[in-house]
Amino acid sequence: MLIRIEANSSRPLFEQVAASVRADILTGVLAPGDRLPSAREVAEALDINLHTVLHAYQQLRDERLVDLRRGRGAVVAASAAPLVDLAKDIADLVARAGVLGVSAETLAAIVTSAVPRNDRVEELP
């Protein structure tokens, strides 16, 4: 597993760390049960603050991609397994949209509009 960050990026470092781990989970590089390197090891390897890595790991925990256990560290959660299949389905959808000439922006709008919104406020005339 290789965690990638760009020091000159406008994205916060914790988001970059989380995105790198997330990508490895979605591509199958990391599987449920795989242990992530300790936050201390990642911080030292990337020369970033330990709390930055912990923040990234906590974000992944909140997304239910990683389980954090004292003394055991960070482990890819079993609940991450279906996301690998979903990522493949999304890749197929993107490829099909490309063949049909549908732009990424249009596809994103279609997907966004398909998400049920319980919090929608109806406009009054």
Phi, psi and omega in degrees: 000132180235117178270127184249135173223157175241112184299330183269002182288152176279347178286139177301149183299321181297324178293322178294318178296313180298318181296323180293315178294316179303316180297320179294327176290314184291333179268358178087003176296322175249136181240161177308134181096342178291138179270134175276156175298152180299154179301323179296316179297317180295315180301316180292318182294323182265355182057050176232170183291140178304319182293334176295315179292317178300321177298317178297314180296322178293322177298316178296325175296316180297332177275000180065029177265336184226141171258133177250123180227131179301129179085341180251338179087203182261130181229139177298127184285151176298329181292351178280340186304313181296339182291333178296315177296318179297320178298321177294318178298320179294318178299319177296319179296317179296317179297317180296319178299320178298318178297324181278356179081019179275127182288161178299322180294317179294317179299316178299319178296320178296314180296316180298319181288341180278346180284125179295137181240106177281341185262014180292139176256124180283138179279140176271147181295000000 
